[in-house]
């Protein structure tokens, strides 16, 4: 679901509340003269002042609410609180002003306090709606790679820069020709030949490839590109920015580039993440506070370990854990690289000297992962999904197909965790991730969550 769709849903909700509030004003002003029974109601007279009051209020509502600038992007916690208070206050002041101008007598119902509460609920509802439908979405602009360097490619580039710069960014150009034959206008953004796509996908974040070369005369190059994109999980967009394309056609062309979290199962998954993570954070807050104090008291450094990881669509985010190692653990990693016990680009060491005594217990019981409930709440992670990987590990990937694992939102638990964790070899780990991505369903998520409980108690594969 795009931000425009979310905006329409939110606007519809606001219009309904505006109508209900205007009706409440009229009823409150005429509470002593309300008709009794259906017959009297149908023949009740509507005064001119009541009509004007209702029209003015509903007309003034939308411009007033636009001033709140709530937008569609999920706001931060502090920003959300500010929006709620500001929205309720502004709308209540507008209501009071309209009541004064319309000379509404003191109503039997305390409208201002009631409407202030209603406004809080409304603004909170909009924020919650955004979090459920869009909090799980990736609000970064989509990075597109343009296949071609000729007139069609340059037109696509100009269209993106002038009309679609808010949603799309050109990562670069690829072609069947070398940089010598590339137009001077785009030579600085030339990334390589079509045959180099795998290495380009490893180095650059690409969400889609725009085909901007003649299909008939360049069929082989398009076929190579399509195969490479399918292997990595990158969308291929045809017929974009061609002559005669309308805005609706362009939106349809890029529909696959958009996050697909608008589908009902994905919305349900996001809603479940919010409810479960929020409830867990509240219920476990005493335990979280106690563990934080213990970590702080037993070793130097902060209670939390914050590390940059790659998340959905290979966007970086900050992942939170309880600190289980000494404060300078990342600096000591270089000296321990030769003792790595894991195959592939990851680092695992069973008797890692950097782990503190308390940290070893926290890892064994997976308690160190609990702060990631905040990541789930803010939408950068899910309860279930592929494990988020560090920037260091991903930089050591040598096969482009591994990038397909970023087509799903990372999770606190997943098939890897319930299948042995560190005891599972890297190739099997990736196989499990792809199995989850290709066969995802709500049922699979709940199955993994149920399997996580005995896996945590057994502590198998924890390092």
Buried (B, 14 or more C-beta within 10 A) or exposed (E): BBBEEBBEBBBEBBBEBBBEBBEBBBBBBBEEEEEEEEEEEEEEEEEEEBEEBBEBBBEBBEEBBEEBEBBBEBBEEEEBEEBBBBBBEBBBEBBBEBBEEBEBEEBEEEBBEBBBEBBBEBBBBBBBBBBBBBBBBBEBBBBBBBBBBBEBBBBBBEBBEEEBEEBBBBBBBBBBBEBEEBEEEBEEBBBBBBEEBBEBBBEEBBBBBBBBBEEEEBEEBBEBBBEBBEBBBBBBBEBBBBEEBEEEBBEBBBEEBBBEBBEEBBBEBBBBBBEBBBEBBEEBEEEBEEBBEBBBEEBEBEBBBEBEBBBBBBBBBEBBBBBBBBBEBBEEBEEBEEEBEBEBBBBBBEEBEBBBEBBBBBBBBBBBBBBBBBBBBBBBBBBBBBBBBBEBBBEEBEEBBBBBBBBBBBBBBBBBBBBBBBEBEBEBBBBBBBEBBEEBEBEBBEBBBEBBEEBBEEEBBBB
